[in-house]
Amino acid sequence: MNTFEMNDQQVAGLAAAICATAEAMGQEMSPGTAAMMAEDLCAYSVAVVKAALKACRFEVKGKLAMADILQRVQAADGRPGKDEAWAIAMATNDEFETVVLTDEIQLALAAAKPVLDAGDKIGARMAFIDAYQRFVGQAREDEKPVNWHVSVGFDANRRIQAVTRAVQMQRIPQERGQKYLADLSVEPITEDGRALAGLITGVVTRPAPRLREKLALVKESMLEMRTAAAERKDEMRIEAANELAERRAMLVQQAQELEAKRAAQ
């Protein structure tokens, strides 16, 4: 549920703002009607409702209706639109990508998965959007705040980028984002650890003699990967596809658990 709750003075002020907005749009509205609309909107923050009224003055043609205000109030809850939500859902196809998604995106992706697995991307998009709008509508009806969470990919650099971007967009609280970044940015504490990390970062640190053989083996293995035969490359693609399937299965399982919790409430 929303944590906002206007007091009587705020509700009265909002009723006056609704009357003024209706008048600015060329409509007469009784104080009683405005008060009733204000009462219906009192679960939301004053700033959000006033921003919605301002948007109505610029965007709505004709009379001011409760549906116009509510549509704009709900759009301010931080949930992405259907097209952005689909793009976020499709980013989970890359097992190396860390994706920050909402509960509704995860639930809709699980609903569209059978169509997506069948290879019908257009049909999957339609199924996803239909399910996403349904889940978002239910969440907004229940006045449930948006919940963003992280689906971690294999690429460590992309994890940091994704979490940093989510914090900047205020999708993840700064404190939670800092915890994620701290977990993902552990500095190696030994010279050998720094030497191994140097293979990726390019920072040169002289390893201990006992580690040089291991580094040589790592470099040799990297060379073998670059010169792998076509057959091995096919095997690698199959392995990557299997890893992606496992990730999708995990997301679906999490979505099912989330749906079960919603049903139990």
Sequence and secondary structure as in RCSB ss.txt:
>XXXX:A:sequence
MNTFEMNDQQVAGLAAAICATAEAMGQEMSPGTAAMMAEDLCAYSVAVVKAALKACRFEVKGKLAMADILQRVQA
ADGRPGKDEAWAIAMATNDEFETVVLTDEIQLALAAAKPVLDAGDKIGARMAFIDAYQRFVGQAREDEKPVNWHV
SVGFDANRRIQAVTRAVQMQRIPQERGQKYLADLSVEPITEDGRALAGLITGVVTRPAPRLREKLALVKESMLEM
RTAAAERKDEMRIEAANELAERRAMLVQQAQELEAKRAAQ
>XXXX:A:secstr
       HHHHHHHHHHHHHHHHHTT    HHHHHHHHHHTTTS HHHHHHHHHHHHHH  SS  HHHHHHHHHH
TTS   HHHHHHHHHHTTSTT  EEEEHHHHHHHHHHHHHHHTT HHHHHHHHHHHHHHHHHHHHHTT    EEE
E  S HHHHHHHHHHHHHTTSS HHHHHHHHHHH     SHHHHHHHHHHH       HHHHHHHHHHHHHHHHH
HT  HHHHHHHHHHHHHHHHHHHHHHHHHHHHHHHHHHH 
